């Protein structure tokens, strides 16, 4: 009859010193979160809108601004905007989000 002792009784030497330093180092994501705050809601004349600031470091693609019809080149800080009160719900609203020049959103005409 084998006894079930011996294999677990002693701590082995092989896994010495778990690197505790790696665990406590902050990850890069934390930094990007600071630059990427939660969207806020703007109550406007034409409804309620979510507005998400897109910092230059996170803007990796070219977008077309719906206000002026011109491009927002990569690495340009801008705004991402979608309806807060979309009739088909929040997911649909986010799908239809638009990228705006920050200035265009502020000065947009009352269409
Ligand atoms: Zn624009």
Backbone and ligand atoms as CSV (ligand in chain L), in Angstrom:
chain,resi,resn,atom,element,x,y,z
A,1,UNK,N,N,0.837,-1.209,0.000
A,1,UNK,CA,C,0.000,0.000,0.000
A,1,UNK,C,C,0.871,1.258,0.000
A,2,UNK,N,N,0.793,2.051,-1.017
A,2,UNK,CA,C,1.561,3.297,-0.989
A,2,UNK,C,C,0.925,4.304,-0.047
A,3,UNK,N,N,1.724,5.007,0.621
A,3,UNK,CA,C,1.198,6.059,1.489
A,3,UNK,C,C,1.172,7.379,0.738
A,4,UNK,N,N,0.176,8.157,1.019
A,4,UNK,CA,C,0.018,9.408,0.278
A,4,UNK,C,C,0.717,10.562,0.958
A,5,UNK,N,N,1.878,10.309,1.414
A,5,UNK,CA,C,2.613,11.420,1.991
A,5,UNK,C,C,3.934,11.540,1.262
A,6,UNK,N,N,4.658,12.542,1.517
A,6,UNK,CA,C,5.983,12.661,0.934
A,6,UNK,C,C,6.008,13.591,-0.253
A,7,UNK,N,N,5.018,13.503,-1.124
A,7,UNK,CA,C,5.113,14.364,-2.300
A,7,UNK,C,C,4.780,15.808,-1.954
A,8,UNK,N,N,3.961,16.021,-0.986
A,8,UNK,CA,C,3.543,17.388,-0.683
A,8,UNK,C,C,4.130,17.938,0.608
A,9,UNK,N,N,4.746,17.077,1.366
A,9,UNK,CA,C,5.112,17.483,2.707
A,9,UNK,C,C,6.090,18.623,2.765
A,10,UNK,N,N,7.066,18.630,1.882
A,10,UNK,CA,C,8.105,19.640,1.968
A,10,UNK,C,C,7.976,20.650,0.852
A,11,UNK,N,N,8.231,21.851,1.163
A,11,UNK,CA,C,8.228,22.844,0.083
A,11,UNK,C,C,9.522,22.693,-0.695
A,12,UNK,N,N,9.398,22.685,-1.964
A,12,UNK,CA,C,10.585,22.480,-2.782
A,12,UNK,C,C,11.342,23.789,-2.953
A,13,UNK,N,N,12.540,23.665,-3.393
A,13,UNK,CA,C,13.384,24.839,-3.568
A,13,UNK,C,C,13.228,25.488,-4.932
A,14,UNK,N,N,12.567,24.797,-5.836
A,14,UNK,CA,C,12.653,25.230,-7.225
A,14,UNK,C,C,11.967,26.578,-7.457
A,15,UNK,N,N,10.843,26.797,-6.820
A,15,UNK,CA,C,10.105,28.021,-7.134
A,15,UNK,C,C,10.395,29.159,-6.201
A,16,UNK,N,N,11.618,29.347,-5.883
A,16,UNK,CA,C,11.949,30.349,-4.885
A,16,UNK,C,C,11.699,31.768,-5.373
A,17,UNK,N,N,11.448,32.631,-4.451
A,17,UNK,CA,C,11.291,34.065,-4.721
A,17,UNK,C,C,10.305,34.376,-5.829
A,18,UNK,N,N,9.052,34.310,-5.553
A,18,UNK,CA,C,8.098,34.838,-6.541
A,18,UNK,C,C,8.315,36.331,-6.681
A,19,UNK,N,N,8.372,36.789,-7.892
A,19,UNK,CA,C,8.734,38.194,-8.078
A,19,UNK,C,C,7.562,39.088,-7.703
A,20,UNK,N,N,7.625,39.593,-6.521
A,20,UNK,CA,C,6.520,40.432,-6.077
A,20,UNK,C,C,6.566,41.816,-6.682
A,21,UNK,N,N,7.692,42.171,-7.236
A,21,UNK,CA,C,7.790,43.513,-7.823
A,21,UNK,C,C,6.937,43.623,-9.073
A,22,UNK,N,N,6.937,42.573,-9.864
A,22,UNK,CA,C,6.161,42.633,-11.093
A,22,UNK,C,C,4.681,42.852,-10.812
A,23,UNK,N,N,4.245,42.280,-9.725
A,23,UNK,CA,C,2.821,42.342,-9.448
A,23,UNK,C,C,2.325,43.755,-9.145
A,24,UNK,N,N,3.166,44.515,-8.502
A,24,UNK,CA,C,2.691,45.816,-8.042
A,24,UNK,C,C,2.970,46.941,-9.038
A,25,UNK,N,N,3.681,46.626,-10.103
A,25,UNK,CA,C,3.946,47.677,-11.075
A,25,UNK,C,C,2.665,48.085,-11.788
A,26,UNK,N,N,2.410,49.345,-11.894
A,26,UNK,CA,C,1.203,49.773,-12.619
A,26,UNK,C,C,1.331,49.468,-14.100
A,27,UNK,N,N,0.240,49.130,-14.697
A,27,UNK,CA,C,0.241,48.828,-16.117
A,27,UNK,C,C,0.015,50.099,-16.926
A,28,UNK,N,N,0.371,50.012,-18.182
A,28,UNK,CA,C,0.179,51.172,-19.045
A,28,UNK,C,C,-1.274,51.572,-19.187
A,29,UNK,N,N,-2.159,50.616,-19.007
A,29,UNK,CA,C,-3.581,50.914,-19.184
A,29,UNK,C,C,-4.058,52.008,-18.236
A,30,UNK,N,N,-3.500,52.027,-17.060
A,30,UNK,CA,C,-3.958,53.021,-16.102
A,30,UNK,C,C,-3.735,54.428,-16.626
A,31,UNK,N,N,-2.643,54.596,-17.319
A,31,UNK,CA,C,-2.351,55.914,-17.856
A,31,UNK,C,C,-3.374,56.282,-18.919
A,32,UNK,N,N,-3.670,55.335,-19.794
A,32,UNK,CA,C,-4.610,55.659,-20.858
A,32,UNK,C,C,-5.990,55.925,-20.295
A,33,UNK,N,N,-6.283,55.363,-19.156
A,33,UNK,CA,C,-7.595,55.633,-18.567
A,33,UNK,C,C,-7.712,57.076,-18.097
A,34,UNK,N,N,-6.614,57.591,-17.640
A,34,UNK,CA,C,-6.654,58.991,-17.232
A,34,UNK,C,C,-6.939,59.887,-18.431
A,35,UNK,N,N,-6.349,59.517,-19.561
A,35,UNK,CA,C,-6.547,60.311,-20.758
A,35,UNK,C,C,-7.887,60.028,-21.413
A,36,UNK,N,N,-8.568,59.048,-20.959
A,36,UNK,CA,C,-9.767,58.573,-21.638
A,36,UNK,C,C,-10.918,58.524,-20.645
A,37,UNK,N,N,-11.402,59.676,-20.239
A,37,UNK,CA,C,-12.408,59.694,-19.184
A,37,UNK,C,C,-13.753,59.176,-19.665
A,38,UNK,N,N,-14.608,58.918,-18.723
A,38,UNK,CA,C,-15.934,58.421,-19.063
A,38,UNK,C,C,-16.703,59.495,-19.824
A,39,UNK,N,N,-17.600,59.069,-20.691
A,39,UNK,CA,C,-18.399,60.061,-21.408
A,39,UNK,C,C,-19.320,60.813,-20.469
A,40,UNK,N,N,-19.631,62.021,-20.846
A,40,UNK,CA,C,-20.605,62.780,-20.076
A,40,UNK,C,C,-21.792,63.110,-20.968
A,41,UNK,N,N,-22.869,63.459,-20.347
A,41,UNK,CA,C,-24.099,63.732,-21.084
A,41,UNK,C,C,-24.286,65.230,-21.228
A,42,UNK,N,N,-24.598,65.623,-22.449
A,42,UNK,CA,C,-24.919,67.023,-22.677
A,42,UNK,C,C,-26.384,67.126,-23.083
A,43,UNK,N,N,-27.108,67.936,-22.353
A,43,UNK,CA,C,-28.509,68.179,-22.686
A,43,UNK,C,C,-28.551,69.375,-23.618
A,44,UNK,N,N,-28.951,69.109,-24.819
A,44,UNK,CA,C,-28.855,70.144,-25.831
A,44,UNK,C,C,-30.227,70.438,-26.426
A,45,UNK,N,N,-30.225,71.421,-27.305
A,45,UNK,CA,C,-31.498,71.828,-27.899
A,45,UNK,C,C,-32.110,70.718,-28.745
A,46,UNK,N,N,-31.285,69.807,-29.215
A,46,UNK,CA,C,-31.805,68.743,-30.063
A,46,UNK,C,C,-31.710,67.374,-29.402
A,47,UNK,N,N,-31.701,67.351,-28.084
A,47,UNK,CA,C,-31.721,66.068,-27.399
A,47,UNK,C,C,-30.559,65.917,-26.446
A,48,UNK,N,N,-30.439,64.714,-25.924
A,48,UNK,CA,C,-29.364,64.418,-24.988
A,48,UNK,C,C,-28.298,63.604,-25.700
A,49,UNK,N,N,-27.076,63.967,-25.480
A,49,UNK,CA,C,-25.961,63.344,-26.188
A,49,UNK,C,C,-24.887,62.889,-25.206
A,50,UNK,N,N,-24.338,61.726,-25.508
A,50,UNK,CA,C,-23.116,61.323,-24.825
A,50,UNK,C,C,-21.930,61.918,-25.568
A,51,UNK,N,N,-21.020,62.450,-24.820
A,51,UNK,CA,C,-19.829,63.035,-25.420
A,51,UNK,C,C,-18.605,62.404,-24.778
A,52,UNK,N,N,-17.786,61.811,-25.620
A,52,UNK,CA,C,-16.588,61.136,-25.144
A,52,UNK,C,C,-15.388,61.831,-25.752
A,53,UNK,N,N,-14.536,62.320,-24.927
A,53,UNK,CA,C,-13.323,62.950,-25.438
A,53,UNK,C,C,-12.358,61.880,-25.931
A,54,UNK,N,N,-11.860,62.058,-27.131
A,54,UNK,CA,C,-10.890,61.121,-27.702
A,54,UNK,C,C,-9.537,61.801,-27.770
A,55,UNK,N,N,-8.623,61.414,-26.893
A,55,UNK,CA,C,-7.307,62.063,-26.923
A,55,UNK,C,C,-6.510,61.646,-28.145
A,56,UNK,N,N,-5.565,62.469,-28.490
A,56,UNK,CA,C,-4.790,62.230,-29.713
A,56,UNK,C,C,-4.126,60.862,-29.713
A,57,UNK,N,N,-3.661,60.417,-28.571
A,57,UNK,CA,C,-2.943,59.142,-28.538
A,57,UNK,C,C,-3.861,57.979,-28.855
A,58,UNK,N,N,-5.162,58.143,-28.643
A,58,UNK,CA,C,-6.098,57.053,-28.898
A,58,UNK,C,C,-6.763,57.142,-30.263
A,59,UNK,N,N,-6.556,58.232,-30.940
A,59,UNK,CA,C,-7.186,58.417,-32.243
A,59,UNK,C,C,-6.268,57.827,-33.308
A,60,UNK,N,N,-6.635,56.670,-33.809
A,60,UNK,CA,C,-5.736,55.941,-34.698
A,60,UNK,C,C,-6.247,55.882,-36.133
A,61,UNK,N,N,-7.445,56.337,-36.351
A,61,UNK,CA,C,-8.029,56.243,-37.681
A,61,UNK,C,C,-8.460,57.619,-38.171
A,62,UNK,N,N,-8.784,57.665,-39.451
A,62,UNK,CA,C,-9.313,58.894,-40.032
A,62,UNK,C,C,-10.830,58.840,-39.977
A,63,UNK,N,N,-11.426,59.901,-39.494
A,63,UNK,CA,C,-12.875,59.984,-39.416
A,63,UNK,C,C,-13.352,61.186,-40.220
A,64,UNK,N,N,-14.627,61.157,-40.541
A,64,UNK,CA,C,-15.230,62.289,-41.238
A,64,UNK,C,C,-16.156,62.998,-40.260
A,65,UNK,N,N,-15.905,64.251,-40.076
A,65,UNK,CA,C,-16.730,65.041,-39.169
A,65,UNK,C,C,-18.076,65.337,-39.836
A,66,UNK,N,N,-19.181,65.026,-39.174
A,66,UNK,CA,C,-20.493,65.228,-39.802
A,66,UNK,C,C,-20.871,66.694,-39.937
A,67,UNK,N,N,-20.221,67.542,-39.226
A,67,UNK,CA,C,-20.582,68.962,-39.285
A,67,UNK,C,C,-19.965,69.644,-40.501
A,68,UNK,N,N,-18.688,69.470,-40.671
A,68,UNK,CA,C,-18.000,70.177,-41.746
A,68,UNK,C,C,-17.680,69.260,-42.921
A,69,UNK,N,N,-17.851,67.944,-42.724
A,69,UNK,CA,C,-17.616,67.011,-43.812
A,69,UNK,C,C,-16.143,66.774,-44.113
A,70,UNK,N,N,-15.284,67.305,-43.288
A,70,UNK,CA,C,-13.857,67.133,-43.528
A,70,UNK,C,C,-13.286,66.034,-42.644
A,71,UNK,N,N,-12.084,65.627,-42.972
A,71,UNK,CA,C,-11.470,64.517,-42.257
A,71,UNK,C,C,-10.923,64.948,-40.899
A,72,UNK,N,N,-10.974,63.996,-39.998
A,72,UNK,CA,C,-10.244,64.142,-38.743
A,72,UNK,C,C,-9.068,63.178,-38.847
A,73,UNK,N,N,-7.884,63.681,-39.085
A,73,UNK,CA,C,-6.757,62.776,-39.289
A,73,UNK,C,C,-6.389,62.034,-38.009
A,74,UNK,N,N,-5.689,60.905,-38.153
A,74,UNK,CA,C,-5.219,60.196,-36.954
A,74,UNK,C,C,-4.356,61.103,-36.088
A,75,UNK,N,N,-4.322,60.758,-34.833
A,75,UNK,CA,C,-3.535,61.522,-33.846
A,75,UNK,C,C,-4.079,62.934,-33.664
A,76,UNK,N,N,-5.360,63.089,-33.850
A,76,UNK,CA,C,-5.986,64.375,-33.583
A,76,UNK,C,C,-7.018,64.190,-32.487
A,77,UNK,N,N,-6.892,64.938,-31.431
A,77,UNK,CA,C,-7.885,64.876,-30.373
A,77,UNK,C,C,-9.225,65.378,-30.906
A,78,UNK,N,N,-10.272,64.656,-30.579
A,78,UNK,CA,C,-11.593,65.061,-31.066
A,78,UNK,C,C,-12.662,64.513,-30.130
A,79,UNK,N,N,-13.912,64.584,-30.540
A,79,UNK,CA,C,-15.011,64.122,-29.700
A,79,UNK,C,C,-15.759,62.990,-30.394
A,80,UNK,N,N,-16.174,62.019,-29.609
A,80,UNK,CA,C,-17.045,60.964,-30.112
A,80,UNK,C,C,-18.408,61.186,-29.461
A,81,UNK,N,N,-19.429,61.218,-30.294
A,81,UNK,CA,C,-20.742,61.649,-29.807
A,81,UNK,C,C,-21.823,60.698,-30.289
A,82,UNK,N,N,-22.681,60.311,-29.365
A,82,UNK,CA,C,-23.828,59.486,-29.762
A,82,UNK,C,C,-25.028,59.853,-28.900
A,83,UNK,N,N,-26.181,59.475,-29.368
A,83,UNK,CA,C,-27.407,59.886,-28.696
A,83,UNK,C,C,-27.579,59.167,-27.373
A,84,UNK,N,N,-28.025,59.902,-26.406
A,84,UNK,CA,C,-28.330,59.309,-25.114
A,84,UNK,C,C,-29.723,58.691,-25.132
A,85,UNK,N,N,-30.585,59.253,-25.959
A,85,UNK,CA,C,-31.985,58.827,-25.960
A,85,UNK,C,C,-32.368,58.192,-27.299
A,86,UNK,N,N,-31.474,57.364,-27.820
A,86,UNK,CA,C,-31.741,56.727,-29.113
A,86,UNK,C,C,-32.958,55.808,-29.011
A,87,UNK,N,N,-33.802,55.856,-30.024
A,87,UNK,CA,C,-35.058,55.096,-29.932
A,87,UNK,C,C,-34.824,53.590,-29.978
A,88,UNK,N,N,-33.691,53.160,-30.506
A,88,UNK,CA,C,-33.423,51.726,-30.553
A,88,UNK,C,C,-32.457,51.281,-29.464
A,89,UNK,N,N,-32.223,52.162,-28.528
A,89,UNK,CA,C,-31.437,51.749,-27.382
A,89,UNK,C,C,-29.986,52.185,-27.452
A,90,UNK,N,N,-29.324,51.922,-26.351
A,90,UNK,CA,C,-27.974,52.425,-26.164
A,90,UNK,C,C,-26.974,51.769,-27.111
A,91,UNK,N,N,-27.138,50.452,-27.327
A,91,UNK,CA,C,-26.176,49.769,-28.187
A,91,UNK,C,C,-26.225,50.328,-29.596
A,92,UNK,N,N,-27.434,50.532,-30.059
A,92,UNK,CA,C,-27.600,51.086,-31.398
A,92,UNK,C,C,-27.033,52.495,-31.467
A,93,UNK,N,N,-27.247,53.233,-30.431
A,93,UNK,CA,C,-26.733,54.596,-30.407
A,93,UNK,C,C,-25.217,54.607,-30.516
A,94,UNK,N,N,-24.583,53.691,-29.806
A,94,UNK,CA,C,-23.121,53.645,-29.843
A,94,UNK,C,C,-22.642,53.201,-31.220
A,95,UNK,N,N,-23.391,52.281,-31.827
A,95,UNK,CA,C,-23.040,51.864,-33.181
A,95,UNK,C,C,-23.048,53.050,-34.134
A,96,UNK,N,N,-23.940,53.961,-33.895
A,96,UNK,CA,C,-24.090,55.093,-34.804
A,96,UNK,C,C,-23.349,56.323,-34.317
A,97,UNK,N,N,-22.415,56.130,-33.443
A,97,UNK,CA,C,-21.669,57.270,-32.916
A,97,UNK,C,C,-20.917,57.973,-34.043
A,98,UNK,N,N,-20.712,59.251,-33.860
A,98,UNK,CA,C,-20.003,60.040,-34.856
A,98,UNK,C,C,-18.798,60.713,-34.206
A,99,UNK,N,N,-17.803,60.920,-35.043
A,99,UNK,CA,C,-16.591,61.601,-34.576
A,99,UNK,C,C,-16.621,63.037,-35.072
A,100,UNK,N,N,-16.456,63.935,-34.160
A,100,UNK,CA,C,-16.561,65.363,-34.461
A,100,UNK,C,C,-15.239,66.055,-34.135
A,101,UNK,N,N,-14.932,67.085,-34.944
A,101,UNK,CA,C,-13.929,68.035,-34.472
A,101,UNK,C,C,-14.477,68.675,-33.210
A,102,UNK,N,N,-13.642,68.838,-32.225
A,102,UNK,CA,C,-14.115,69.449,-30.984
A,102,UNK,C,C,-14.740,70.812,-31.259
A,103,UNK,N,N,-14.104,71.552,-32.134
A,103,UNK,CA,C,-14.592,72.898,-32.425
A,103,UNK,C,C,-15.936,72.850,-33.150
A,104,UNK,N,N,-16.089,71.858,-34.022
A,104,UNK,CA,C,-17.334,71.772,-34.779
A,104,UNK,C,C,-18.508,71.456,-33.858
A,105,UNK,N,N,-18.264,70.625,-32.857
A,105,UNK,CA,C,-19.354,70.328,-31.942
A,105,UNK,C,C,-19.769,71.577,-31.163
A,106,UNK,N,N,-18.781,72.329,-30.755
A,106,UNK,CA,C,-19.092,73.520,-29.961
A,106,UNK,C,C,-19.815,74.579,-30.785
A,107,UNK,N,N,-19.498,74.633,-32.044
A,107,UNK,CA,C,-20.062,75.714,-32.865
A,107,UNK,C,C,-21.106,75.179,-33.845
A,108,UNK,N,N,-21.587,73.974,-33.607
A,108,UNK,CA,C,-22.474,73.364,-34.605
A,108,UNK,C,C,-23.735,74.209,-34.769
A,109,UNK,N,N,-24.197,74.185,-35.972
A,109,UNK,CA,C,-25.392,74.969,-36.256
A,109,UNK,C,C,-26.630,74.188,-35.828
A,110,UNK,N,N,-27.678,74.909,-35.655
A,110,UNK,CA,C,-28.916,74.271,-35.173
A,110,UNK,C,C,-29.681,73.738,-36.355
A,111,UNK,N,N,-29.231,72.613,-36.851
A,111,UNK,CA,C,-29.960,72.126,-38.003
A,111,UNK,C,C,-31.274,71.527,-37.567
L,1,ZN,ZN,ZN,-15.579,69.339,-38.376
